[in-house]
Protein backbone atom coordinates (compact mmCIF):
# COMPACT_ATOMS: atom_id res chain seq x y z
CA UNK A 1 0.00 0.00 0.00
CA UNK A 2 1.41 3.38 -0.94
CA UNK A 3 1.91 6.03 1.72
CA UNK A 4 -0.49 8.44 0.07
CA UNK A 5 -3.39 6.03 0.46
CA UNK A 6 -2.42 5.19 4.02
CA UNK A 7 -3.54 8.63 5.16
CA UNK A 8 -6.08 9.57 2.53
CA UNK A 9 -8.40 6.59 2.64
CA UNK A 10 -10.36 5.35 5.66
CA UNK A 11 -11.22 2.32 7.72
CA UNK A 12 -14.29 0.16 7.25
CA UNK A 13 -15.69 -0.74 10.66
CA UNK A 14 -17.06 -4.24 11.03
CA UNK A 15 -20.66 -4.10 9.74
CA UNK A 16 -21.89 -6.24 12.58
CA UNK A 17 -20.76 -3.63 15.10
CA UNK A 18 -21.99 -0.47 13.41
CA UNK A 19 -25.15 0.87 15.04
CA UNK A 20 -27.07 4.11 14.96
CA UNK A 21 -24.94 6.81 16.54
CA UNK A 22 -25.77 7.80 20.11
CA UNK A 23 -26.51 11.46 19.55
CA UNK A 24 -24.79 12.56 22.76
CA UNK A 25 -21.41 11.05 21.85
CA UNK A 26 -21.57 12.21 18.25
CA UNK A 27 -22.37 15.73 19.41
CA UNK A 28 -19.48 15.49 21.88
CA UNK A 29 -17.10 14.54 19.06
CA UNK A 30 -18.31 17.38 16.85
CA UNK A 31 -17.89 19.93 19.65
CA UNK A 32 -14.43 18.56 20.43
CA UNK A 33 -13.29 18.96 16.83
CA UNK A 34 -14.70 22.48 16.73
CA UNK A 35 -12.85 23.33 19.96
CA UNK A 36 -9.49 22.17 18.59
CA UNK A 37 -8.11 25.26 16.89
CA UNK A 38 -4.65 23.70 16.69
CA UNK A 39 -2.94 20.45 17.66
CA UNK A 40 0.48 18.86 17.53
CA UNK A 41 1.22 15.19 18.16
CA UNK A 42 3.67 12.42 17.43
CA UNK A 43 2.33 9.69 15.19
CA UNK A 44 3.19 6.08 14.41
CA UNK A 45 1.83 4.66 11.17
CA UNK A 46 1.63 0.88 10.68
CA UNK A 47 0.71 -0.65 7.31
CA UNK A 48 -0.75 -4.09 6.68
CA UNK A 49 2.71 -5.66 6.40
CA UNK A 50 3.63 -4.37 9.85
CA UNK A 51 6.02 -1.67 8.65
CA UNK A 52 6.07 1.28 11.04
CA UNK A 53 6.88 4.89 10.17
CA UNK A 54 6.89 7.69 12.71
CA UNK A 55 6.67 11.44 12.50
CA UNK A 56 5.01 14.60 13.71
CA UNK A 57 1.50 15.83 13.00
CA UNK A 58 0.65 19.54 13.04
CA UNK A 59 -2.94 20.77 12.62
CA UNK A 60 -4.39 24.27 12.47
CA UNK A 61 -7.92 25.31 11.66
CA UNK A 62 -9.24 26.03 9.18
CA UNK A 63 -8.06 23.33 6.83
CA UNK A 64 -4.34 22.98 7.57
CA UNK A 65 -2.49 19.80 8.49
CA UNK A 66 1.05 18.48 8.05
CA UNK A 67 2.41 14.94 8.37
CA UNK A 68 6.17 15.28 8.71
CA UNK A 69 7.71 11.81 8.47
CA UNK A 70 10.84 10.70 10.26
CA UNK A 71 14.27 11.54 8.87
CA UNK A 72 15.08 9.49 5.78
CA UNK A 73 11.48 9.18 4.55
CA UNK A 74 11.16 11.44 1.47
CA UNK A 75 7.39 11.84 1.80
CA UNK A 76 5.37 14.83 2.97
CA UNK A 77 1.59 15.26 3.25
CA UNK A 78 0.30 18.80 3.71
CA UNK A 79 -3.07 20.56 3.59
CA UNK A 80 -2.60 24.29 3.10
CA UNK A 81 -6.16 25.43 3.72
CA UNK A 82 -7.35 24.81 0.17
CA UNK A 83 -5.79 21.59 -1.08
CA UNK A 84 -4.30 18.40 0.31
CA UNK A 85 -0.91 17.58 -1.22
CA UNK A 86 1.02 14.33 -1.39
CA UNK A 87 4.70 15.07 -2.09
CA UNK A 88 7.29 12.45 -2.98
CA UNK A 89 10.77 13.95 -3.09
CA UNK A 90 12.44 10.69 -4.08
CA UNK A 91 10.84 10.71 -7.54
CA UNK A 92 9.92 14.39 -7.85
CA UNK A 93 6.15 13.91 -7.89
CA UNK A 94 3.21 15.70 -6.33
CA UNK A 95 -0.53 15.05 -6.25
CA UNK A 96 -3.36 17.30 -5.15
CA UNK A 97 -6.85 16.72 -3.81
CA UNK A 98 -9.44 19.26 -2.68
CA UNK A 99 -9.70 19.10 1.10
CA UNK A 100 -13.34 18.10 0.84
CA UNK A 101 -12.36 15.18 -1.36
CA UNK A 102 -10.40 13.44 1.38
CA UNK A 103 -11.65 11.61 4.49
CA UNK A 104 -9.25 13.81 6.45
CA UNK A 105 -11.86 16.49 5.83
CA UNK A 106 -13.62 15.32 8.98
CA UNK A 107 -10.66 16.80 10.89
CA UNK A 108 -10.12 19.78 8.62
CA UNK A 109 -13.76 20.90 8.36
CA UNK A 110 -15.40 20.35 11.78
CA UNK A 111 -18.25 22.67 10.81
CA UNK A 112 -19.66 19.90 8.63
CA UNK A 113 -22.70 18.14 10.10
CA UNK A 114 -21.27 14.82 11.29
CA UNK A 115 -24.71 13.26 11.70
CA UNK A 116 -24.91 12.94 7.91
CA UNK A 117 -21.64 11.08 7.49
CA UNK A 118 -20.79 9.38 10.80
CA UNK A 119 -21.99 6.83 13.32
CA UNK A 120 -20.67 5.86 16.73
CA UNK A 121 -19.34 2.29 16.91
CA UNK A 122 -19.49 0.36 20.22
CA UNK A 123 -16.04 -0.28 21.72
CA UNK A 124 -16.88 -2.19 24.89
CA UNK A 125 -14.85 0.43 26.78
CA UNK A 126 -16.74 3.37 28.29
CA UNK A 127 -13.55 5.45 28.22
CA UNK A 128 -13.36 5.29 24.42
CA UNK A 129 -15.54 6.82 21.71
CA UNK A 130 -15.19 5.35 18.23
CA UNK A 131 -16.63 7.15 15.20
CA UNK A 132 -16.95 5.58 11.76
CA UNK A 133 -17.38 8.12 8.95
CA UNK A 134 -17.91 8.02 5.20
CA UNK A 135 -19.43 10.30 2.60
CA UNK A 136 -22.53 8.50 1.27
CA UNK A 137 -22.34 10.56 -1.91
CA UNK A 138 -18.76 9.46 -2.55
CA UNK A 139 -18.26 5.82 -1.54
CA UNK A 140 -15.03 5.80 -3.55
CA UNK A 141 -13.45 7.82 -0.74
CA UNK A 142 -13.77 4.81 1.55
CA UNK A 143 -14.24 5.10 5.31
CA UNK A 144 -12.37 6.37 8.36
CA UNK A 145 -12.62 5.24 11.95
CA UNK A 146 -11.48 7.76 14.57
CA UNK A 147 -10.91 6.75 18.18
CA UNK A 148 -11.13 9.23 21.06
CA UNK A 149 -10.40 8.77 24.77
CA UNK A 150 -12.45 10.61 27.34
CA UNK A 151 -10.13 13.08 29.04
CA UNK A 152 -11.09 16.12 31.14
CA UNK A 153 -7.75 17.70 30.21
CA UNK A 154 -8.58 17.77 26.48
CA UNK A 155 -10.94 20.11 24.59
CA UNK A 156 -14.56 19.22 25.30
CA UNK A 157 -13.43 16.16 27.25
CA UNK A 158 -12.05 14.08 24.36
CA UNK A 159 -8.55 13.32 23.09
CA UNK A 160 -7.98 11.89 19.61
CA UNK A 161 -5.97 8.67 19.91
CA UNK A 162 -5.69 7.99 16.18
CA UNK A 163 -7.50 6.28 13.34
CA UNK A 164 -7.56 3.16 11.18
CA UNK A 165 -7.98 3.21 7.42
CA UNK A 166 -9.05 0.70 4.79
CA UNK A 167 -8.93 1.33 1.06
CA UNK A 168 -10.93 -0.26 -1.73
CA UNK A 169 -8.35 -3.08 -1.95
CA UNK A 170 -8.83 -3.88 1.76
CA UNK A 171 -5.43 -2.45 2.68
CA UNK A 172 -5.51 -1.43 6.32
CA UNK A 173 -3.29 1.16 7.97
CA UNK A 174 -3.25 2.24 11.60
CA UNK A 175 -2.19 5.70 12.78
CA UNK A 176 -1.67 6.15 16.53
CA UNK A 177 -1.08 9.51 18.19
CA UNK A 178 0.86 10.40 21.33
CA UNK A 179 2.06 13.54 23.10
CA UNK A 180 -1.02 15.47 21.94
CA UNK A 181 -1.01 19.20 22.65
CA UNK A 182 -3.90 21.52 21.90
CA UNK A 183 -4.52 25.13 20.96
CA UNK A 184 -0.96 26.40 21.07
CA UNK A 185 0.33 29.00 18.60
CA UNK A 186 1.27 27.61 15.18
CA UNK A 187 2.56 29.83 12.38
CA UNK A 188 0.94 29.54 8.96
CA UNK A 189 4.32 28.93 7.35
CA UNK A 190 4.36 25.53 9.08
CA UNK A 191 2.19 24.37 6.17
CA UNK A 192 4.42 25.59 3.37
CA UNK A 193 6.37 23.08 1.32
CA UNK A 194 9.07 22.86 -1.34
CA UNK A 195 8.04 21.67 -4.78
CA UNK A 196 9.50 18.15 -5.28
CA UNK A 197 9.44 18.60 -9.07
CA UNK A 198 11.75 21.61 -8.81
CA UNK A 199 13.85 19.89 -6.17
CA UNK A 200 14.69 17.02 -8.55
CA UNK A 201 14.88 19.16 -11.65
CA UNK A 202 12.06 17.23 -13.35
CA UNK A 203 9.54 18.84 -15.69
N, C-alpha and C positions, 0 to 999 in steps of 0.2 A: 504493500500500500504506500503510495507516495505521501510525502509530508503535507502537501497542500490539502489532500483530502482528509488527512487525520484531524485537522482543525476546522475544516469547512463543512463537513458532513456530519449528521448526528446519529445518535443511538436509538435503536428500536427497542423499547421496553417489551418485556414478555407480554403478549396479548392477554394471557390468562390473569395477569396481575393488574392490568390497567382498569381503573374504575372511574366513575364520574368524580371530578375534582371536588373535594371538600372546599366550599367557597371561602372559608376562613383562612385556610392555609394558602390558597392561591392568591387571595388578597394580600396576605402577609408577604408572600414572595414578590408580588408586584410593588408593594410599598418599599420593600427592602431595596429592590433594584433602582427605584426612583430616588431613594435616599443616598445611594452610592454615587457621589459626584466624581470620585476618583478612587482608584485602588491600585496597589502594587502587591505582587506575590511572587514567590518562587513556584515553578511548575515542574512536574515530572511527567513526561509523555511516554506511554508504553504502547507499542503496536501489537498486532496479533501474533507476531513471531517472538515477542518478549523483549525486543530491543527497546532500551530506555534512553531518552534524550531529556536533558534538563535545560532550564533557562529561567528567564525573568519575564513576567507579565506586567504590563503597565496599561491602565485603563483610565480614560478621562471622558466624561460626558460633555457634549453630545458626540457620539459616534467615533471615538478614537480608541484604538487599542494597539498594542505592540507585543509580539512574541519574539523576544530576543533569545535565540538559542545559545547553548554553551559554546565556548571557544572551539573552533575547528569545524563547526557545522555551518556551511555557507548558505544558510536559509534564513530568510526574514519574512515575517507576516505582519503587515501594518494596515490599520484602517485610519485614514486621515481626516475623517469627518464626512467624506463624500463616497469614497471607494475603499474596498478591501483589496489589498495587493499581496500577491505571493511572489517573492523575489528569490531567484536562485542565482547566486553569484558564481557558482562553479561552472555554469554553462551560459551565463549571460542572458537569462530569460526572465520575463516578468509577465504576470497575468493579473487581470483586474476584474472584480465583480462589484456591482452596486451593493452597498451595505445591506439593503433590504433583500438582496438575493442570496444571502447567506444565513444559515441558522444562528450564527453569532449575533445576528440582529436582535435576538431576544435580550442580549446583554447591552447592545449598543443603542437600542431604541426602547427603553423601558416605558415610554408613554403608550406603546401599543397595548391594546386590550388583550391580556393574556387569556381571558376566558374563551376566546375564539380559536386559540391555537394550542392550548396546553391543558393537561390534566395532572392531578396529583396521583402518584403511584404509591401504594402501601409499601412500607419498608420493614415493618415489624419492630421498628425502633422509634419510640416516641420522641427521641432527641433529633431525629433526622426528618427532613422534608425532601421528597424526591418529586421532581416535575418533569414530565415527558411532553415535549413540544414538537409540533410540525405544522407547516402551512398547508391546510387542506386544498388550497388552490394550486399549490406547487409541490406535489408529492415527490418530484424528482430531486428536491432539496434534501430528502431524507428526514431523519428525526434526531433530536438531541435530548438527552436526559441529564438534568442538572441536579446536584445533590447539595443540600444546605444543612448545616447543623445549627440547632437553636443555641444562641449565645447572647446573653444580655449585654455583652461588651461590643457587639457588632450592630451596624445600622438596622433599626427596626427588629432587632432580636434574632437575626439570621446571619450566618457566615457561609459563603460559598466554599464548598470543599473541592469541587471539580465537576467534571462531566465525563460521560462515555459516549462514543460516537459509533455509528454503523452506517456504512455506505451501501449502495445498491448491489454491491458484490459481496455483502455480508462481511466486510472487513471491519473489525472492531478496534478502536483505539481508546485508551483511558488517559485522561489528563487529571492529575491530582495537584491541588494547590496547598501551599504551606506559607507561613510567615506573612499572612494577609494583613495589610494596613490600609485604612480607609481615610478618604477625604483630606489627604495631605496635598500641599501645593505641587503641581506638575506642570512644567512649561510646555507650551504647544510644540516647541521644536523637538520634543521627545518623540514625535510621530513623523518626523522627516526621515527621508531615506535617500541613499545614493542609487542612481540608476545602474542596474547590473549590466545593461547593454553597453553603456558608455564605459563602465569599469573594465569590461573585457575587450572593448574595441570592436564589438560586433555591430552589424547594421541590420 
